[in-house]
C-alpha cells in the first residue's frame, strides 16, 4: 500500500493519483478474496476504497481492467517481498510454494476460474499471466541460480501452482505432510 505522508493540501496531482489507484487496487483484491469474481462489482470496490464512482471509472473503466491491475499490483509487491527476503537457495522451492498462497493466490485463482468462461476477462488476463510467469522465472533464477534448468523452473512453477490448488482441499496438517513427502521427489526431478 502506498504511504501518503504529505499533508492533504500539499500533495501533488501524481501523489493524489497514486493514492487513489492504490486504494482501488487494494479494495479490488479484498473484494475478490472476500466475495469472489462474480460477487465483486466496480461500485462495491469504489465504495470500499472510499472513492467516487467517477474516480474509479477514470482510473479503471472496466471491471476487468481493475481486477487484472489489482492482481498485477499484488504480484509485483509479492515478488519484491520474496526477493528482498533473500531465501536460501536450498529453500527456493519452499519460497516458490509460499508465492502461491495468501491473498494473491486467492485473487488470482478467482480470476483464472472466471476467465475460463468470460472471454473479455480471459483476453485481459493473457498479458498478466505472461508477466506472472516471467516474474516467477526471474524470482526462481534469482533464488536457485543455475542449480535448476529453465525447464526445471517451468515445471516447478506448474507443480507449485498445482500444489496450491490441491491444498485448498487439505487441512493445514495434511498439507504440511503432503509437502514433506513430495518436496524431496520434486527437488530430485528438477535439480541438476
N, C-alpha and C positions, 0 to 999 in steps of 0.2 A: 504494500500500500504506500502511496506517495505521501510523505510528510510535508505539510504546508506550514512553514514557520513564519512566513511573512504576515504582518497584520493585514486584516481584510482589505483596508483601503490602499495598501501599498503593493498589492500583488499585481504582477504583470498579466497581460492577456494570456500569454503562454502558460503561466502558473495556474490561472483560473481554468484554462482548457484542460491542462494535465490533471488537475484535481477533479474536475467533473468527469473526465474519462475514467479515471481510477475508481471513482465512486460507482460508476455504471458497470465497470468490469467486475469489481468485487461483488456487487449486488447480483450480477448475472450468474456468477459462479455459485453464490449462496443459493440462488433460486433453482439452478439446475440440480444442485445436491439435495435441496430440500423437497422440491416439487417435481423433479424430472423435466425432460424437454417439453412434453405435452402440457404440463402444468405451469410452464414458465411463459410469461407474457411480457411484452415490452412495457406495457403500462405498469405491471407489477414491479418490474425492475426499476423503472423511473421512480416509483413511489418508495421502494426500498432504499434507493440511493439518495432520496431526498432532493431530486432534481425535477424540473418541469418536463412534461411530455415533449415540448418543443426542443428543449436542450438535448433530450435523448435522441430525438429524430435528427437533430442537426449532426450529432456525432455518429450515430448508427441508424441509418434509415430503415433497416430491416431487422427482424428478429435474428435471422441467420447471421448477418454481419456482426451483430452484437455478441451472440453466444460464441461464435468462432473466434472473435477478437478476445473475448474473455478467457477462453481456453488457451489461446496463444500467449496471452499475458501471463497466465499461470505457468505455462510450460517454460517460458523464459526465466521466470522467477525461480521455479523449482530446479532447473538446470544450474543456475547460478549458485543456489544453496548447496547442491550436491558437489559441485566443483570447488566451491570455497571450503567445504568441509574436508576436502582432500582425503578421501578414504584410502586406506592402504590398498595396494594392488591386489593383495590376497582377498580383500573384502569387496572387490569390484562387482562380483556377481550379486552379492547381497545389496550393494548400493543400487544396482540396476533394478532388483526386485522392489526395493523401497521406493524407487521412482514411479512404480506402478501401484501406488497406494494413496490414500487420503483424498482430499477434495479434487485434486487434479484428475486422478483416475476416475473418480465417481462422475465428474462432469464430462470428461471425455467419453466414458462409456455411454452416458446418456445420449451424447451426440452421435456416436457410432451406431447405436441401435436405431435412433430416429432417422439417420441418414440412409439406412437400408431401404426405406420406403418413401423418403422425402427427397425428390430429385433436386430441388433448389438447395437444400441443406447439403446433400451429397456433393454437389458441384462446389459449394463453398468450403467443404471440408478437405477437398483434394490438396490444395496448396498447404493447408495446415498440417495434414498428415505427412507431406513431404518434409516440411520444416521440423516436425516432431521426430521423424525418422533420422534426419540429418543431425539434429541436436543430440539424439541418443547415441548415434555412431560417434560423434565428436567426443561426447562425455565418456563413452566406453574406451575410446582410444586414449584419452587423457588419463584415465584411471588405470587401465590394464596394459597400455603400451603395446609392444609387439608380441606379447605372450599369447595373443589370440589373433587368428587370421581375420580379415574383413568378413569372410563368410561365417566364421565362428561368432563374430559380433552380431551379424544379421540374425543368425539362428538364435543367439542369446536373447536378443530383443523380442523375437517372436515367442520364445519359451517364457520369458518374463511376463509378457502380456497374457499368455495362456495361464500361467500360474495365478496371476491376479484375478482373472475371470473365474477360474475354478475355486479360488479362495473364498469367493462370495458365498459358496455353499458349504464351507467348512467352519468349524469353531476355531477360535484363535489357537487352542491347544493342538487340534488336529492339523492345523495349517503349519505350525512350528514343526510338528513331527514329519509332515509331508516334505517340508523344505529340507530338514536334516537328512532325510532318507534319500531324496533325489538330487540335492545340490552337488554332492560328490560325483554322481553319474554325469550330470550336466557339465561340470568342470572337466571331467575326463574326456568328454566328447569334443570339446572345443579348444582346449588349451594345447599349445604346441609342445 
